[in-house]
């Protein structure tokens, strides 16, 4: 197959078709078309350091166009294992194609013809045919362990389909990234997905769907719709708890995370501890407990990481200080903070080795910079971020 890789890829590119140009595509209502503004940089002028340059995906690659739902009969999905340093056995890249083997493109470019041909020709490939209506949620990235993508890509897809008029009671199969760990089960229960209908994308090498309902929209975190926070709250039936007693000051540790380990946490805690900050590790808490903690917090300080997805549950006026690795300056939590009315600042990391994989490279921040930003944040009310 390697000998023919280039001609097959060129043929795939020539024959592929964007999801928005399929006959079964219907645009979403106008209120679902908004995208968060995309400032290029974030400058913390009081720190006198180079500004953070946001890593926002180019809109041409992100698939800018009308958001909507594609209804496709006979959709083929190739679900191919993805090997990464996380050792995630459920990680899958998806390739979508129609009944004539043409790649159906959503956002990222996915070369699908080789995978489809391989599936058709190999007797070892496990292909599952699913009758009736099926929906495909999330799966923008192959990651199956990420709390942020599970909420913001997968569960928001569910909300999006509902808003576009799909009657979920008629859906027989819910294809999605799924390993069945406790926090995933807790989230789908909150969002009303019966586990009996879930089809893990890792359960077969391919799927053929009688009728597929495919949400087509911006995903991935570096570009975000302007309705993410309201969607998360509505789809999960969120009701903020009453605040009893003084609001808490939280520091969210990354613990033993493989991705982007925070190298000088001890020095930073020397700044935070005297000010009454409690250290929490979201990986050790139930989803309900995480939501409650963030909803009752006065201020949250944390290195960039998926635990900050919980800022969606924070009250307007809560404050967030994010430690931002320069090589992985993803503005996803800036966007969530802006939508939730949370006051946002960040402390940029020291310059990182550009040769290292930014997804896994360790990073550190200057404790003196942390003290400056923290003092300014605690001094009084500040405005939530505005993205211009």
C-alpha positions as CSV (number, residue, x, y, z in Angstrom):
1,X,0.0,0.0,0.0
2,X,2.9,2.4,0.7
3,X,4.0,2.3,-3.0
4,X,0.6,3.8,-4.0
5,X,0.3,6.2,-1.0
6,X,0.8,9.4,-3.0
7,X,-1.5,8.7,-5.9
8,X,-4.2,7.4,-3.6
9,X,-3.9,10.6,-1.5
10,X,-4.1,12.8,-4.5
11,X,-7.2,10.9,-5.8
12,X,-8.7,11.2,-2.3
13,X,-8.2,14.9,-2.3
14,X,-9.7,15.2,-5.8
15,X,-12.8,13.1,-5.0
16,X,-13.5,14.3,-1.4
17,X,-16.4,16.5,-0.6
18,X,-17.0,18.9,2.3
19,X,-19.8,18.0,4.6
20,X,-21.4,21.4,4.1
21,X,-21.7,20.6,0.4
22,X,-23.5,17.3,0.8
23,X,-27.1,17.3,-0.2
24,X,-28.1,16.1,3.3
25,X,-26.5,19.2,5.1
26,X,-28.8,21.7,6.8
27,X,-27.4,24.9,8.4
28,X,-28.0,25.4,12.1
29,X,-30.1,28.4,13.3
30,X,-28.3,31.8,13.2
31,X,-27.9,31.9,17.0
32,X,-25.6,28.8,16.8
33,X,-23.3,30.3,14.1
34,X,-21.3,32.7,16.4
35,X,-17.5,32.2,17.0
36,X,-15.5,33.8,19.7
37,X,-13.3,36.7,18.5
38,X,-9.7,35.8,18.0
39,X,-7.1,38.2,19.5
40,X,-3.6,37.3,18.4
41,X,-1.9,38.0,21.7
42,X,-2.4,38.4,25.5
43,X,-0.1,40.9,27.2
44,X,0.4,41.1,30.9
45,X,1.9,44.6,30.9
46,X,2.6,44.7,34.6
47,X,5.0,41.7,34.3
48,X,7.2,43.3,31.6
49,X,7.5,40.0,29.7
50,X,6.9,39.1,26.0
51,X,3.2,38.7,25.3
52,X,1.7,35.3,24.8
53,X,1.0,34.5,21.2
54,X,-2.2,32.5,21.0
55,X,-2.2,29.2,19.1
56,X,-5.5,29.6,17.4
57,X,-6.2,27.3,14.5
58,X,-6.3,28.9,11.0
59,X,-10.0,29.2,10.1
60,X,-9.3,27.7,6.7
61,X,-8.2,24.5,8.5
62,X,-10.8,24.7,11.2
63,X,-13.5,24.5,8.5
64,X,-15.0,28.0,8.7
65,X,-18.4,27.9,7.2
66,X,-22.0,27.4,8.2
67,X,-22.4,25.2,11.2
68,X,-25.2,22.6,10.8
69,X,-26.1,18.9,10.7
70,X,-25.4,16.5,7.9
71,X,-27.8,13.6,7.5
72,X,-26.1,10.9,5.5
73,X,-27.4,7.5,4.6
74,X,-24.8,4.7,4.3
75,X,-22.0,6.7,6.0
76,X,-18.8,4.7,6.5
77,X,-16.5,5.4,9.4
78,X,-13.0,4.0,9.6
79,X,-11.9,4.0,13.3
80,X,-8.1,3.6,13.3
81,X,-6.0,3.3,16.5
82,X,-3.8,6.2,17.4
83,X,-0.6,5.5,19.2
84,X,0.5,8.3,21.6
85,X,2.6,8.8,24.7
86,X,-0.6,8.7,26.9
87,X,-0.9,5.0,26.1
88,X,-4.6,5.5,25.5
89,X,-5.9,2.2,24.1
90,X,-9.2,3.8,23.1
91,X,-7.7,6.7,21.1
92,X,-9.0,6.7,17.5
93,X,-8.6,8.8,14.4
94,X,-11.8,8.8,12.3
95,X,-12.1,8.8,8.5
96,X,-15.6,9.4,7.1
97,X,-16.6,8.4,3.6
98,X,-19.8,8.0,1.7
99,X,-21.2,4.9,0.1
100,X,-19.0,5.6,-3.0
101,X,-15.8,5.7,-0.9
102,X,-15.4,9.5,-1.2
103,X,-14.0,11.2,1.9
104,X,-16.5,13.4,3.7
105,X,-14.6,16.3,5.1
106,X,-15.6,18.2,8.3
107,X,-13.0,20.5,9.8
108,X,-9.5,19.0,9.9
109,X,-8.4,17.4,6.6
110,X,-8.6,13.7,6.9
111,X,-7.3,11.4,4.2
112,X,-9.9,8.7,4.2
113,X,-9.6,6.7,1.0
114,X,-6.7,4.5,2.0
115,X,-8.3,3.6,5.2
116,X,-11.6,2.8,3.6
117,X,-10.0,0.6,0.9
118,X,-7.9,-1.2,3.6
119,X,-11.1,-1.8,5.5
120,X,-12.9,-3.2,2.5
121,X,-10.0,-5.5,1.5
122,X,-8.9,-6.8,4.8
123,X,-10.7,-9.8,6.3
124,X,-9.2,-8.9,9.7
125,X,-11.0,-5.5,9.9
126,X,-14.0,-5.6,12.2
127,X,-16.8,-3.6,10.6
128,X,-20.1,-3.1,12.5
129,X,-23.3,-2.2,10.7
130,X,-25.7,-0.1,12.7
131,X,-29.4,0.0,11.6
132,X,-31.6,3.0,12.2
133,X,-30.6,6.5,13.3
134,X,-27.1,7.1,14.7
135,X,-25.3,10.2,15.9
136,X,-21.5,10.8,16.0
137,X,-20.4,12.9,18.9
138,X,-17.0,14.6,19.5
139,X,-13.9,12.7,18.1
140,X,-12.3,15.9,16.7
141,X,-9.1,14.6,18.2
142,X,-8.3,10.9,18.9
143,X,-7.9,11.5,22.6
144,X,-10.3,9.5,24.7
145,X,-9.0,10.6,28.2
146,X,-9.4,14.3,28.0
147,X,-12.0,15.9,30.3
148,X,-12.1,19.1,28.3
149,X,-12.8,17.5,24.9
150,X,-15.3,15.1,26.4
151,X,-17.4,18.1,27.7
152,X,-16.7,20.8,25.0
153,X,-16.6,18.6,21.9
154,X,-18.7,15.5,22.8
155,X,-21.4,16.8,25.1
156,X,-21.8,20.1,23.3
157,X,-22.4,18.1,20.1
158,X,-25.3,16.5,21.9
159,X,-26.7,19.9,22.8
160,X,-26.1,21.2,19.3
161,X,-28.0,18.4,17.7
162,X,-31.0,19.0,20.1
163,X,-30.9,22.7,19.2
164,X,-31.0,21.8,15.5
165,X,-34.2,19.9,16.0
166,X,-33.1,16.3,16.3
167,X,-35.4,14.1,18.4
168,X,-32.9,12.1,20.4
169,X,-35.6,9.6,21.5
170,X,-35.4,8.2,17.9
171,X,-31.7,7.7,18.0
172,X,-30.6,4.1,18.4
173,X,-26.8,4.4,18.5
174,X,-24.6,7.1,20.0
175,X,-21.1,6.8,18.6
176,X,-18.5,8.6,20.7
177,X,-15.1,8.4,22.3
178,X,-15.7,6.1,25.3
179,X,-13.6,4.1,27.7
180,X,-16.3,3.8,30.4
181,X,-14.2,5.3,33.2
182,X,-16.1,6.8,36.1
183,X,-16.1,10.4,35.2
184,X,-17.4,9.6,31.7
185,X,-20.2,7.6,33.1
186,X,-21.1,10.5,35.5
187,X,-21.1,13.0,32.7
188,X,-23.3,11.0,30.3
189,X,-25.8,10.4,33.2
190,X,-25.9,14.1,33.8
191,X,-26.5,14.7,30.1
192,X,-29.2,12.1,29.7
193,X,-27.4,9.6,27.4
194,X,-28.4,6.0,28.2
195,X,-25.3,3.9,28.3
196,X,-27.0,1.1,26.5
197,X,-27.1,3.3,23.3
198,X,-23.4,4.2,23.5
199,X,-21.2,2.6,20.8
200,X,-17.5,3.2,21.7
201,X,-15.5,4.3,18.6
202,X,-12.8,1.8,19.8
203,X,-15.2,-1.2,19.6
204,X,-14.6,-1.8,15.9
205,X,-12.3,-0.9,13.1
206,X,-15.2,0.5,11.1
207,X,-18.9,1.2,11.1
208,X,-21.5,1.5,8.4
209,X,-24.5,3.7,9.5
210,X,-27.9,3.3,8.0
211,X,-28.7,6.9,8.8
212,X,-26.1,9.2,10.3
213,X,-26.7,12.5,12.0
214,X,-23.4,14.4,12.0
215,X,-22.9,17.7,13.9
216,X,-20.7,20.0,11.7
217,X,-19.2,22.9,13.7
218,X,-16.0,24.4,15.0
219,X,-14.4,22.1,17.6
220,X,-11.1,21.4,19.2
221,X,-10.6,24.3,21.7
222,X,-8.4,26.7,19.8
223,X,-11.5,28.1,18.1
224,X,-14.8,28.1,20.1
225,X,-18.4,28.8,19.4
226,X,-19.8,31.7,21.6
227,X,-22.4,29.4,23.2
228,X,-20.2,26.7,24.8
229,X,-20.8,27.7,28.5
230,X,-24.6,28.0,28.1
231,X,-24.6,24.7,26.2
232,X,-22.6,22.9,29.0
233,X,-24.9,24.2,31.7
234,X,-28.1,23.4,29.8
235,X,-27.2,19.9,28.5
236,X,-26.1,18.8,32.0
237,X,-29.0,20.4,33.9
238,X,-26.7,22.6,35.9
239,X,-28.1,24.5,38.8
240,X,-25.5,26.5,40.8
241,X,-25.4,25.6,44.5
242,X,-26.1,28.2,47.2
243,X,-22.8,29.6,48.5
244,X,-22.6,28.8,52.2
245,X,-19.7,30.3,54.2
246,X,-16.7,32.2,52.8
247,X,-15.8,31.6,49.1
248,X,-12.8,29.4,48.7
249,X,-9.4,30.1,47.1
250,X,-8.4,27.1,44.9
251,X,-5.1,26.0,43.4
252,X,-5.7,23.2,40.9
253,X,-2.6,20.9,40.7
254,X,-1.7,18.8,37.7
255,X,-0.5,16.1,40.0
256,X,1.3,13.4,38.0
257,X,0.0,14.4,34.6
258,X,2.1,13.2,31.7
259,X,1.2,16.2,29.6
260,X,2.9,19.5,30.3
261,X,4.1,18.7,33.9
262,X,4.3,21.9,36.0
263,X,8.0,22.0,37.0
264,X,8.1,24.5,39.9
265,X,4.8,23.9,41.7
266,X,6.5,23.9,45.1
267,X,7.9,27.4,44.6
268,X,4.5,28.7,43.5
269,X,2.7,27.1,46.4
270,X,5.1,29.0,48.7
271,X,3.3,32.2,47.3
272,X,-0.2,30.8,47.4
273,X,-0.4,28.9,50.7
274,X,0.0,31.9,53.1
275,X,-3.0,33.5,51.3
276,X,-5.3,30.6,52.1
277,X,-5.3,28.6,48.9
278,X,-6.5,25.0,49.1
279,X,-4.8,22.5,46.7
280,X,-7.2,20.3,44.8
281,X,-6.6,17.6,42.3
282,X,-9.5,17.2,39.9
283,X,-8.4,13.7,38.9
284,X,-9.3,12.5,42.4
285,X,-12.7,14.1,42.6
286,X,-16.1,13.2,41.2
287,X,-17.5,15.4,38.5
288,X,-20.2,16.7,40.9
289,X,-17.6,17.7,43.5
290,X,-15.5,19.5,40.8
291,X,-18.5,21.5,39.7
292,X,-19.4,22.4,43.3
293,X,-15.9,23.6,44.1
294,X,-15.6,25.8,41.1
295,X,-19.1,27.2,41.6
296,X,-18.3,28.3,45.2
297,X,-14.8,29.6,44.5
298,X,-13.7,33.2,44.9
299,X,-10.5,32.7,42.8
300,X,-8.9,29.8,40.9
301,X,-5.2,29.5,40.1
302,X,-4.0,26.7,37.9
303,X,-1.5,25.6,35.2
304,X,-3.2,25.2,31.8
305,X,-5.0,21.8,31.9
306,X,-8.3,20.1,31.3
307,X,-9.4,20.6,34.9
308,X,-10.0,24.2,34.1
309,X,-13.0,23.1,32.0
310,X,-14.8,23.4,35.3
311,X,-14.5,27.2,35.1
312,X,-17.8,26.9,33.1
313,X,-19.6,26.3,36.4
314,X,-18.1,29.4,38.1
315,X,-20.2,32.4,39.1
316,X,-19.8,35.6,37.2
317,X,-17.1,37.7,39.0
318,X,-15.0,34.7,40.0
319,X,-11.3,35.2,39.2
320,X,-9.0,32.9,37.3
321,X,-5.2,33.0,36.9
322,X,-4.0,30.5,34.4
323,X,-0.3,29.6,34.1
324,X,0.2,29.5,30.3
325,X,2.9,27.4,28.6
326,X,4.1,29.6,25.7
327,X,4.6,26.6,23.4
328,X,1.0,25.5,23.9
329,X,-0.9,28.8,24.3
330,X,-4.4,27.5,23.7
331,X,-7.0,30.2,24.5
332,X,-9.8,27.7,25.3
333,X,-10.1,28.7,29.0
334,X,-9.9,32.4,28.1
335,X,-13.0,31.8,25.9
336,X,-14.8,29.9,28.6
337,X,-14.0,32.6,31.2
338,X,-15.3,35.3,28.9
339,X,-18.6,33.5,28.4
340,X,-19.0,32.8,32.1
341,X,-18.3,36.3,33.2
342,X,-15.1,35.2,35.0
343,X,-12.2,37.7,35.4
344,X,-9.2,36.2,33.6
345,X,-5.5,36.8,33.8
346,X,-2.5,34.6,32.9
347,X,1.1,34.2,33.9
348,X,3.2,33.2,30.9
349,X,5.8,30.6,31.2
350,X,9.5,31.1,30.7
351,X,10.6,30.5,27.1
352,X,10.4,26.8,26.3
353,X,12.6,24.6,24.1
354,X,10.9,24.8,20.7
355,X,12.3,21.4,19.8
356,X,10.2,19.7,22.5
357,X,6.7,18.4,21.8
358,X,4.6,21.3,23.3
359,X,1.9,18.8,24.3
360,X,4.2,17.1,26.7
361,X,7.0,19.6,27.4
362,X,7.3,20.6,31.1
363,X,7.0,24.3,31.9
364,X,7.5,26.7,34.8
365,X,6.5,30.3,35.7
366,X,8.2,33.0,37.8
367,X,6.8,32.9,41.3
368,X,7.5,36.6,41.5
369,X,5.2,37.1,38.5
370,X,2.5,35.0,40.2
371,X,2.7,37.2,43.3
372,X,2.3,40.4,41.2
373,X,-0.8,39.2,39.3
374,X,-2.3,37.6,42.4
375,X,-1.9,40.9,44.3
376,X,-3.6,42.8,41.5
377,X,-6.5,40.3,41.3
378,X,-7.2,40.2,45.0
379,X,-7.0,44.0,45.3
380,X,-10.6,44.5,44.0
381,X,-13.1,43.8,41.3
382,X,-11.9,43.6,37.7
383,X,-13.6,43.2,34.4
384,X,-14.1,39.8,32.7
385,X,-11.9,39.4,29.6
386,X,-13.1,41.0,26.4
387,X,-11.8,39.4,23.2
388,X,-11.4,42.0,20.4
